[in-house]
Amino acid sequence: MMPVPLVALVAAIAAAAFGVAIAILLRWFSVRHTGRLARLSRVEFVEMFLFVEPSRFVSINAIALAVLPALTFFSLGGASALVVAALVLAAPVSLYRRLRARRRKALQRQLADVAATIATGLRAGLGLAQALEQVVRHQPRPISQEFALALREHRLGTPLEVALGDLARRANSSDFDMLVATLGIARDLGGGLAEALDRLAVAVRRRVGMEDRIAALTAQGRLQGLIMALLPLGLGAVLYGMQPDAMRAVLDTPIGWAGIAVVALLEISGWLLIRRIVAIRI
């Protein structure tokens, strides 16, 4: 049998090693998370014409990560604080993805008007670059911002087809790829570019109309998935108000944490499954 001092020494060394490992892991995660936030503010948000100072963006997220989980811990317990901390860590990326999806949808809806505007300018005797200028002047954001950037790149020496290709890459849409391909083919081979753009505008309008119809038909399924995901949270809040002592046992014990984890896993799986069922692509 090992002497008590030796056992204490081994336990102290093991605890110190564990603490060092946790500190290294936290430092690595902090550096990685800070770098990700800085890239979001310098690259991804800038591509959407949202300009946020990286240091300020990181500071806001750090303050939220320090304050919100602490308040949750003192009011609802440790499990809820961990959930809030995870949400705060994931919030910047989720915000970026949501804004990018909204911007992409707005660009998709404005593309038909852009094609019609370019076709009208070409019929009026304007060159392609001048017709694109009409898009910048007369179309709303965000499509005017994207074409203004493409024309600015062209004035600085970038070939127009390359600048338009960069625009299509930022838009991340097959319809924008088709627009760029139409402009490039007509410019190289000649032909009725205005008529081709009119046909493209009609096709885009039909696609947008079909997407709106599908969204209306699947709205009930999306609402059911949202209600199913939020119902356990509402039920838990009601039970906490009615039986706070019993709910504290759920929030403050390992068995309760395991039950919450299982319920959260099942709810997320069901929500993702419903989203996959109602997500119809055309």
The 8 nearest C-alpha neighbors of each residue, nearest first, counted from 0:
[[1, 2, 3, 6, 5, 4, 7, 9],
 [2, 0, 3, 6, 5, 4, 7, 9],
 [3, 1, 5, 4, 6, 0, 7, 8],
 [2, 4, 6, 5, 7, 1, 8, 0],
 [5, 3, 7, 6, 2, 8, 1, 9],
 [6, 4, 8, 7, 2, 3, 9, 1],
 [5, 7, 3, 9, 8, 4, 10, 2],
 [6, 8, 10, 4, 5, 9, 11, 3],
 [7, 9, 5, 11, 6, 10, 4, 12],
 [10, 8, 12, 6, 11, 7, 13, 5],
 [9, 11, 7, 13, 8, 12, 14, 6],
 [10, 12, 8, 14, 9, 13, 7, 15],
 [13, 11, 15, 9, 14, 10, 16, 8],
 [14, 12, 10, 16, 11, 15, 17, 9],
 [15, 13, 17, 11, 12, 16, 10, 18],
 [14, 16, 18, 12, 17, 13, 11, 19],
 [17, 15, 19, 13, 18, 14, 12, 20],
 [18, 16, 14, 20, 15, 19, 13, 21],
 [19, 17, 15, 21, 16, 20, 14, 22],
 [18, 20, 22, 16, 21, 17, 15, 23],
 [21, 19, 17, 23, 18, 22, 24, 16],
 [20, 22, 24, 18, 19, 23, 25, 17],
 [21, 23, 19, 25, 20, 24, 26, 18],
 [24, 22, 26, 20, 21, 25, 27, 19],
 [23, 25, 21, 27, 22, 26, 20, 28],
 [26, 24, 28, 22, 27, 23, 29, 21],
 [25, 27, 29, 23, 28, 24, 22, 30],
 [28, 26, 24, 30, 29, 25, 23, 31],
 [27, 29, 31, 25, 26, 30, 32, 24],
 [30, 28, 26, 32, 27, 31, 25, 33],
 [31, 29, 33, 27, 28, 32, 34, 26],
 [30, 32, 28, 34, 29, 33, 27, 35],
 [33, 31, 35, 29, 34, 30, 28, 36],
 [34, 32, 36, 30, 35, 31, 29, 37],
 [35, 33, 37, 31, 32, 36, 30, 38],
 [34, 36, 32, 38, 33, 37, 31, 39],
 [37, 35, 39, 33, 38, 34, 32, 57],
 [36, 38, 34, 53, 40, 39, 35, 41],
 [39, 37, 41, 35, 36, 40, 42, 34],
 [38, 40, 43, 36, 37, 42, 41, 44],
 [39, 41, 44, 37, 53, 38, 51, 42],
 [42, 40, 38, 39, 45, 37, 43, 44],
 [43, 41, 45, 38, 39, 44, 40, 46],
 [42, 44, 39, 46, 45, 40, 41, 47],
 [43, 45, 49, 47, 40, 46, 42, 39],
 [44, 46, 48, 49, 42, 47, 43, 50],
 [45, 47, 43, 44, 48, 42, 169, 49],
 [46, 48, 44, 45, 49, 43, 99, 102],
 [49, 47, 45, 46, 50, 44, 144, 141],
 [50, 48, 44, 45, 47, 51, 46, 40],
 [49, 51, 45, 48, 44, 52, 40, 41],
 [52, 50, 40, 53, 49, 56, 55, 44],
 [51, 53, 55, 54, 56, 40, 50, 41],
 [54, 52, 37, 56, 40, 55, 51, 57],
 [55, 53, 57, 56, 52, 58, 37, 59],
 [54, 56, 58, 52, 57, 53, 59, 51],
 [55, 57, 53, 59, 54, 58, 52, 60],
 [56, 58, 54, 60, 55, 59, 61, 53],
 [59, 57, 55, 61, 60, 56, 54, 62],
 [60, 58, 62, 56, 61, 57, 55, 63],
 [59, 61, 63, 57, 58, 62, 64, 56],
 [62, 60, 64, 58, 63, 59, 57, 65],
 [63, 61, 65, 59, 64, 60, 66, 58],
 [62, 64, 60, 66, 65, 61, 67, 59],
 [65, 63, 61, 62, 66, 87, 60, 67],
 [66, 64, 62, 63, 67, 61, 68, 69],
 [67, 65, 63, 69, 64, 68, 62, 70],
 [66, 68, 70, 69, 63, 64, 71, 65],
 [69, 67, 80, 71, 84, 70, 83, 66],
 [70, 68, 72, 66, 71, 67, 73, 65],
 [71, 69, 67, 73, 72, 68, 74, 66],
 [70, 72, 68, 80, 74, 69, 75, 73],
 [71, 73, 76, 80, 69, 77, 70, 74],
 [74, 72, 70, 71, 76, 75, 69, 77],
 [73, 75, 71, 72, 76, 70, 69, 79],
 [76, 74, 71, 72, 73, 79, 77, 250],
 [77, 75, 72, 79, 78, 73, 250, 74],
 [76, 78, 80, 72, 79, 81, 251, 75],
 [79, 77, 81, 80, 76, 250, 82, 256],
 [78, 80, 82, 81, 77, 76, 75, 83],
 [79, 81, 68, 72, 77, 71, 83, 78],
 [82, 80, 84, 78, 79, 83, 85, 77],
 [81, 83, 79, 85, 80, 84, 86, 78],
 [82, 84, 86, 80, 85, 81, 68, 87],
 [85, 83, 81, 87, 86, 82, 68, 64],
 [84, 86, 88, 82, 83, 87, 81, 89],
 [87, 85, 83, 89, 84, 88, 90, 82],
 [86, 88, 90, 84, 89, 85, 64, 83],
 [89, 87, 85, 86, 90, 84, 91, 64],
 [88, 90, 86, 87, 92, 91, 93, 85],
 [89, 91, 93, 87, 92, 88, 86, 94],
 [92, 90, 94, 93, 89, 95, 88, 36],
 [91, 93, 95, 94, 90, 89, 96, 39],
 [94, 92, 90, 96, 95, 91, 97, 89],
 [95, 93, 91, 97, 92, 96, 90, 98],
 [94, 96, 92, 98, 93, 97, 99, 91],
 [97, 95, 99, 93, 94, 98, 100, 92],
 [98, 96, 100, 94, 99, 95, 93, 101],
 [99, 97, 101, 95, 100, 96, 102, 94],
 [98, 100, 96, 102, 97, 101, 95, 103],
 [99, 101, 103, 97, 98, 102, 96, 104],
 [102, 100, 98, 104, 99, 103, 105, 97],
 [101, 103, 105, 99, 104, 100, 98, 106],
 [104, 102, 100, 106, 105, 101, 99, 170],
 [103, 105, 107, 101, 102, 106, 100, 108],
 [106, 104, 102, 108, 107, 103, 101, 109],
 [107, 105, 103, 109, 104, 108, 142, 110],
 [106, 108, 104, 105, 110, 109, 103, 172],
 [107, 109, 105, 106, 110, 104, 207, 111],
 [110, 108, 106, 107, 112, 111, 105, 113],
 [109, 111, 113, 107, 112, 108, 106, 114],
 [112, 110, 200, 114, 113, 109, 203, 204],
 [113, 111, 115, 110, 114, 109, 116, 200],
 [114, 112, 110, 116, 111, 115, 117, 134],
 [113, 115, 111, 117, 196, 116, 112, 200],
 [114, 116, 112, 118, 113, 117, 197, 119],
 [117, 115, 113, 119, 118, 114, 112, 120],
 [116, 118, 120, 130, 114, 119, 115, 113],
 [119, 117, 193, 115, 121, 116, 120, 196],
 [120, 118, 116, 122, 117, 121, 115, 123],
 [121, 119, 130, 123, 117, 122, 118, 125],
 [120, 122, 125, 118, 124, 123, 119, 117],
 [123, 121, 119, 124, 120, 118, 193, 125],
 [122, 124, 120, 121, 125, 119, 118, 130],
 [125, 123, 121, 122, 120, 126, 119, 130],
 [126, 124, 121, 120, 129, 123, 130, 127],
 [125, 127, 129, 128, 130, 121, 124, 120],
 [126, 128, 130, 129, 131, 125, 121, 117],
 [127, 129, 131, 130, 126, 132, 150, 125],
 [130, 128, 132, 126, 131, 127, 125, 133],
 [131, 129, 120, 127, 117, 133, 132, 128],
 [130, 132, 128, 134, 133, 129, 127, 117],
 [133, 131, 129, 135, 130, 134, 136, 128],
 [134, 132, 136, 130, 131, 135, 137, 129],
 [133, 135, 131, 132, 138, 137, 136, 143],
 [136, 134, 143, 132, 133, 147, 137, 138],
 [137, 135, 133, 134, 138, 132, 143, 139],
 [136, 138, 134, 135, 133, 139, 143, 132],
 [137, 139, 134, 143, 135, 136, 140, 142],
 [140, 138, 143, 141, 142, 137, 135, 136],
 [141, 139, 142, 143, 144, 138, 145, 106],
 [140, 142, 144, 143, 139, 106, 145, 102],
 [143, 141, 140, 145, 144, 106, 146, 139],
 [142, 144, 135, 140, 146, 145, 141, 138],
 [145, 143, 147, 141, 142, 146, 140, 148],
 [144, 146, 148, 142, 147, 143, 149, 166],
 [147, 145, 149, 143, 148, 144, 150, 135],
 [146, 148, 144, 150, 145, 149, 135, 143],
 [147, 149, 151, 145, 146, 150, 144, 152],
 [150, 148, 146, 162, 152, 151, 147, 163],
 [151, 149, 153, 147, 152, 148, 146, 154],
 [150, 152, 148, 154, 153, 149, 147, 155],
 [151, 153, 155, 149, 150, 154, 157, 148],
 [154, 152, 157, 150, 156, 151, 155, 159],
 [155, 153, 151, 156, 152, 150, 157, 158],
 [156, 154, 152, 153, 157, 151, 150, 158],
 [157, 155, 153, 154, 158, 152, 159, 151],
 [156, 158, 153, 152, 155, 159, 162, 161],
 [159, 157, 161, 160, 153, 156, 162, 152],
 [158, 160, 162, 161, 153, 163, 157, 150],
 [159, 161, 163, 162, 158, 164, 183, 179],
 [160, 162, 164, 158, 159, 163, 165, 157],
 [163, 161, 149, 159, 165, 164, 160, 152],
 [164, 162, 166, 160, 165, 161, 149, 159],
 [163, 165, 161, 167, 166, 162, 160, 168],
 [164, 166, 168, 162, 163, 167, 161, 169],
 [165, 167, 163, 169, 164, 168, 170, 162],
 [168, 166, 170, 164, 175, 165, 169, 176],
 [169, 167, 165, 171, 166, 170, 164, 172],
 [170, 168, 166, 167, 171, 165, 46, 172],
 [169, 171, 167, 168, 172, 103, 166, 175],
 [172, 170, 168, 169, 167, 173, 103, 175],
 [173, 171, 174, 175, 170, 176, 167, 107],
 [172, 174, 176, 175, 177, 171, 167, 178],
 [173, 175, 177, 176, 172, 178, 203, 107],
 [176, 174, 178, 167, 177, 172, 173, 179],
 [175, 177, 173, 179, 174, 178, 167, 180],
 [176, 178, 174, 180, 175, 179, 181, 173],
 [179, 177, 175, 181, 176, 180, 182, 174],
 [178, 180, 182, 176, 181, 177, 183, 175],
 [179, 181, 177, 183, 178, 182, 184, 176],
 [182, 180, 178, 184, 179, 183, 177, 185],
 [181, 183, 179, 185, 180, 184, 186, 178],
 [182, 184, 180, 186, 181, 185, 179, 187],
 [185, 183, 187, 181, 186, 182, 188, 180],
 [184, 186, 189, 188, 182, 187, 183, 192],
 [185, 187, 183, 184, 189, 188, 182, 192],
 [186, 188, 184, 185, 189, 183, 182, 190],
 [189, 187, 185, 186, 184, 190, 183, 191],
 [190, 188, 185, 186, 187, 191, 184, 192],
 [191, 189, 192, 185, 188, 186, 193, 195],
 [190, 192, 194, 193, 195, 189, 185, 196],
 [191, 193, 195, 194, 185, 190, 196, 182],
 [194, 192, 118, 196, 195, 191, 197, 121],
 [195, 193, 197, 191, 196, 192, 198, 118],
 [196, 194, 192, 198, 197, 193, 199, 191],
 [195, 197, 199, 193, 114, 198, 194, 118],
 [198, 196, 194, 200, 199, 195, 115, 193],
 [199, 197, 201, 195, 196, 200, 202, 194],
 [198, 200, 196, 202, 197, 201, 203, 195],
 [201, 199, 111, 197, 203, 198, 202, 114],
 [200, 202, 198, 204, 199, 203, 205, 197],
 [201, 203, 199, 205, 200, 204, 198, 206],
 [204, 202, 206, 200, 205, 201, 111, 207],
 [205, 203, 207, 201, 206, 202, 208, 111],
 [206, 204, 208, 202, 203, 207, 209, 201],
 [205, 207, 203, 209, 208, 204, 210, 202],
 [208, 206, 210, 204, 209, 205, 203, 211],
 [209, 207, 205, 211, 206, 210, 204, 212],
 [208, 210, 212, 206, 211, 207, 205, 213],
 [209, 211, 207, 213, 212, 208, 214, 206],
 [212, 210, 214, 208, 209, 213, 207, 215],
 [211, 213, 209, 215, 214, 210, 216, 208],
 [212, 214, 216, 210, 215, 211, 217, 209],
 [215, 213, 211, 217, 212, 216, 218, 210],
 [214, 216, 212, 218, 213, 217, 211, 219],
 [215, 217, 213, 214, 218, 212, 219, 220],
 [218, 216, 214, 220, 219, 215, 277, 213],
 [219, 217, 221, 215, 220, 216, 214, 222],
 [220, 218, 222, 221, 217, 223, 216, 215],
 [219, 221, 223, 217, 222, 218, 224, 277],
 [222, 220, 224, 218, 223, 219, 225, 217],
 [221, 223, 225, 219, 224, 220, 218, 226],
 [224, 222, 220, 226, 221, 225, 227, 219],
 [223, 225, 227, 221, 270, 222, 226, 273],
 [224, 226, 222, 228, 227, 223, 229, 221],
 [227, 225, 223, 229, 228, 224, 230, 222],
 [226, 228, 224, 230, 225, 229, 223, 270],
 [227, 229, 225, 226, 266, 230, 224, 270],
 [230, 228, 226, 232, 227, 231, 225, 233],
 [229, 231, 233, 227, 232, 226, 228, 234],
 [232, 230, 234, 233, 229, 235, 228, 227],
 [233, 231, 235, 229, 230, 234, 236, 228],
 [232, 234, 236, 230, 235, 231, 237, 229],
 [233, 235, 231, 237, 236, 232, 230, 238],
 [234, 236, 232, 238, 233, 237, 231, 239],
 [235, 237, 239, 233, 234, 238, 232, 240],
 [238, 236, 234, 240, 239, 235, 233, 241],
 [239, 237, 241, 235, 240, 236, 242, 234],
 [238, 240, 243, 236, 242, 237, 246, 241],
 [239, 241, 237, 238, 242, 243, 236, 235],
 [240, 242, 238, 239, 243, 237, 236, 244],
 [243, 241, 239, 245, 238, 244, 240, 246],
 [242, 244, 239, 246, 245, 240, 247, 241],
 [245, 243, 247, 246, 242, 248, 239, 241],
 [244, 246, 248, 247, 243, 242, 249, 239],
 [245, 247, 249, 243, 248, 244, 239, 250],
 [248, 246, 250, 244, 249, 245, 251, 243],
 [247, 249, 246, 251, 245, 250, 252, 255],
 [248, 250, 255, 246, 247, 251, 252, 256],
 [249, 251, 247, 248, 255, 252, 76, 78],
 [250, 252, 248, 247, 249, 76, 77, 255],
 [253, 251, 255, 254, 248, 249, 250, 256],
 [254, 252, 256, 255, 257, 251, 249, 250],
 [255, 253, 257, 256, 252, 258, 249, 259],
 [254, 256, 249, 258, 252, 253, 257, 250],
 [257, 255, 253, 259, 258, 254, 260, 252],
 [256, 258, 260, 254, 255, 259, 253, 261],
 [257, 259, 255, 261, 256, 260, 262, 254],
 [258, 260, 256, 262, 257, 261, 263, 255],
 [259, 261, 257, 263, 258, 262, 264, 256],
 [262, 260, 264, 258, 263, 259, 265, 257],
 [261, 263, 259, 265, 264, 260, 266, 258],
 [264, 262, 260, 266, 261, 265, 259, 267],
 [265, 263, 261, 267, 262, 266, 260, 268],
 [264, 266, 268, 262, 263, 267, 269, 261],
 [267, 265, 263, 269, 268, 264, 228, 262],
 [268, 266, 270, 264, 269, 265, 263, 271],
 [267, 269, 265, 271, 266, 270, 272, 264],
 [270, 268, 272, 266, 267, 271, 265, 273],
 [269, 271, 267, 273, 224, 272, 268, 266],
 [272, 270, 274, 268, 269, 273, 267, 275],
 [271, 273, 269, 275, 270, 274, 268, 276],
 [274, 272, 276, 270, 275, 271, 224, 269],
 [275, 273, 271, 277, 272, 276, 278, 270],
 [274, 276, 272, 278, 273, 277, 271, 279],
 [275, 277, 273, 274, 278, 272, 279, 220],
 [276, 278, 274, 275, 217, 279, 273, 220],
 [279, 277, 275, 276, 274, 280, 217, 273],
 [280, 278, 277, 281, 213, 276, 275, 214],
 [279, 281, 278, 210, 213, 277, 209, 275],
 [280, 279, 210, 206, 209, 213, 278, 207]]
